[in-house]
Amino acid sequence: MSRKRKSLPILENVEIESVAAEGKCVAHVNDMVVFVPFVVPGDIVDLQVRKKRHSYCEATVLRMIQPSPMRITPKCEHFGVCGGCKWQNLPYKEQLVSKQQQVLDQLKRIGKVELPMISPILGSEKTEEYRNKLEFACSNKRWYTKEELDALPEGVGLAQGAIGFHITGAFDKIYPINKCVLMDNYCNKVRNAIYNYAVEHKLSFYDIREQHGLLRDIMMRNSNTGEWLVLVQFHYDEVDDEECAMNLMQFIADEFPEITSLLYVDNQKGNDTFNDLELTVFKGNDHIFELMEDLRFKVGAKSFYQTNTDQAYHLYSVARNFANLTGNELVYDLYTGTGTIANFVAKKAKKVIGIEYVPEAIEDAKINSEINEISNTLFYAGDMKDILTEAFVKQHGRPDVIITDPPRAGMHADVVNVILGAHPKRIVYVSCNPATQARDLALLDKDYKVTAVQPVDMFPHTPHVENIVLLETKGIADHEDVNFPPFIEVVEDITGKTEYYNYNLALKK
């Protein structure tokens, strides 16, 4: 006999208090902390509790009683259903307030290290169509909202396919996206055309549970050079699947001549990762190019390149300024990707050594040095903790500066120990996750002092924030000057007390 599930309570007339982590907001009801998505501070709502724990609960909005004066209308028609862009109903300057506070809280709470005054966050110049890469999942499990189900005419069955994004909390449910405002509208035209073709020609959509279905995943990149890269992932099951796939690829090539790099892959794995698979070029090149200052960067389907190109320039400019290079330094660039940072700082360094896990990215990094006529870089591919060893440091020399830009998980403890052993004068730590960055700062605190902190917003309308920290050896941190980047005031927050600064404008002066 199964246990009867307890009905969860409805909380009435609750005022949302503040922004919390992961894009949610927080309220308090009878000393219980309540986390709520898709609301803003000042909203008064009735809530349906969905998950209850001892000290907190999670709830969704049942009824809006009184919207907050802070609330704005989201630009996206899919807001509230799609799992991304959870802050579109929050004014951008308030998003920046929250991200600044997030960095401060995590560095203090997790890192517990002495901090200087944190510089005001650098906001993104573009808040729409700022991304240069999106991935869309294909699924035979199309998600319907209650409103969509109610609106279906009697006798009309459910559609069996969708191309879009995962809904929050479901790995096999895809909500179809008609228009995403994060990327150039050309992306929407390509995706919608592929969907319409698939439905018209009765192509099967992938079932992630059954591991069956032809159309699996679509990845699109564009660049500031005007180029487009499209990768379609298939899953061949039936005898004629390859022929159907090639017909689709030909349709894409004919319909969208602006695509300069059109690729595909037959992915038979249990997940959608393709770094270990051979990609086939259907049309054009296997790469596109990005421009940054006077540099050209080759970017392939497997390459890591920041997904907000314009803001990446300002992120790397801060990192370069923090490094305070004079032309005589040996620089290690850890997690170098396609060598973007390494090549970006190379002209101001004696030598730059880049290390990256993905071999294809390292090959691109080498090419990026060649096409930009940079001769003072050296690149290695492999697991960071295996490559960066004491023997490696002895062979190549003790770095004067280390620039590190690890994935969200941060740096392995072995890597931190080698950095401590190498004992560079400066460490510039670029992070997409201030929580793991704070953990690593605590480990580095033995020998290093944090002398500068600069948050950077790369992803408007999301809770994600990048953060750059400068660490200097405790012997020199108190008396060596660093050339910090300039800032100029552009706007104040809602209280009129907190100032924001636009680095973009400062660079143009």
Sequence and secondary structure as in RCSB ss.txt:
>XXXX:A:sequence
MSRKRKSLPILENVEIESVAAEGKCVAHVNDMVVFVPFVVPGDIVDLQVRKKRHSYCEATVLRMIQPSPMRITPK
CEHFGVCGGCKWQNLPYKEQLVSKQQQVLDQLKRIGKVELPMISPILGSEKTEEYRNKLEFACSNKRWYTKEELD
ALPEGVGLAQGAIGFHITGAFDKIYPINKCVLMDNYCNKVRNAIYNYAVEHKLSFYDIREQHGLLRDIMMRNSNT
GEWLVLVQFHYDEVDDEECAMNLMQFIADEFPEITSLLYVDNQKGNDTFNDLELTVFKGNDHIFELMEDLRFKVG
AKSFYQTNTDQAYHLYSVARNFANLTGNELVYDLYTGTGTIANFVAKKAKKVIGIEYVPEAIEDAKINSEINEIS
NTLFYAGDMKDILTEAFVKQHGRPDVIITDPPRAGMHADVVNVILGAHPKRIVYVSCNPATQARDLALLDKDYKV
TAVQPVDMFPHTPHVENIVLLETKGIADHEDVNFPPFIEVVEDITGKTEYYNYNLALKK
>XXXX:A:secstr
         EEEEEE  EE GGGEEEEEETTEEEEEES  TT EEEEEEEEE SSEEEEEEEEEEE  TT    S
 TTTTTBSS TTTTS HHHHHHHHHHHHHHHIIIII          B  S SSS  SEEEEEEES B   HHHHH
HS TT      EEEEEBTT SS EEE S  TTS THHHHHHHHHHHHHHHTT  B BTTTTB SEEEEEEEE TT
S EEEEEEE   STTHHHHHHHHHHHHHHH TTEEEEEEEE  SSSS  TTS  EEEEE SEEEEEETTEEEEEE
TT    S HHHHHHHHHHHHHHHT  S  EEEEET TTTHHHHHHHTTSSEEEEEES HHHHHHHHHHHHHTT  
SEEEEES HHHHSSHHHHHHH   SEEEE   TT   HHHHHHHHHH  SEEEEEES HHHHHHHHHHHTTTEEE
EEEEEE  STTSS  EEEEEEEETTTTTT         EEEE TTS  EEE HHHHHH 
